[in-house]
Amino acid sequence: MSPLSAGVTWLGLGLTLGTAGLVTYGLAALPCSGSVRPEDAELVCRPARRTALGLGVLGALASIVGTVYLVLHATKFR
């Protein structure tokens, strides 16, 4: 696999995971804004927020890896 195709693949993965993290965080905020007791809403939201944070971190790392591959391709490394 060339650095160009690896970079594009990793960037796509990073964008996908980042988007999934944003959607997960948005869905986690829904119970907090309704007429639910704050204690119950917090119990529901906490695991979803942790999942969203994990997806965001994985997305950022994949984007960094993709950027490194693209820089290696641009500098004709090999």
N, C-alpha and C positions, 0 to 999 in steps of 0.2 A: 504494500500500500504506500503510495507516495505521500510526502508530507502535506501536499495540498489537499488531497482527499481526506486524509486523517484529520487535518485541521478543520475542514468544513463539517465533517461528521461530528467531531467533538463540540464545535460551536453549536450545531443543531441540537445536540443532546443537552448542552448547557441552557439554550433558550427554552427547550421543552421542559426541563426540570424547573427552571425559574418561573415559567408560566404556571406550571402545576403548583408550585409553592404559593404564588399569588392567589390562585383560585382557591386553594385549600385555606389560606388565611382569610380570604373573603367569606368563605362558607363558615369558618369558625366564628366570625364576628356576627353572623345572623342571630344565633340564640341570645347573644348579649344585648341586642337592641330591642327585643320583644318585651312582652309582659311577663317574663319568666323571673323567678326570684334570682337575685344576684348570685347567691351561693350555688344554685343549680346550674346557672349559666356558666359560672366559672369552672365547675367540674366538667362540663361538656367542652368548653373552649380550650382548656389547658392542653390536652393531648393533641388536638388539631393544630394548635399554635406550634407545638414542638415539632410536629410532622412538617408543617409549613417551613419552619426554620431549617430543618434538616434538608428539605428539598431545595431551599434557597442556597444553602451552603454547597450542596452537591452541584447545583447549577453553576454557581460561581467558579467552583474548582474545574468543572468541565470546560467552561468558557476560557479559563486561564490556560488549560492544556491545549485547547484548540488554537488559541492565540500564539502559543509557543510553536506549535507545528507550522502555522502560517508564516511566522517570522523565520523559522528554519527554511521554509520553502523560498521565501522572498530573498534570503541571503545566499541561496544556492548551497546550503549545507549538505555535505556528503562527499 
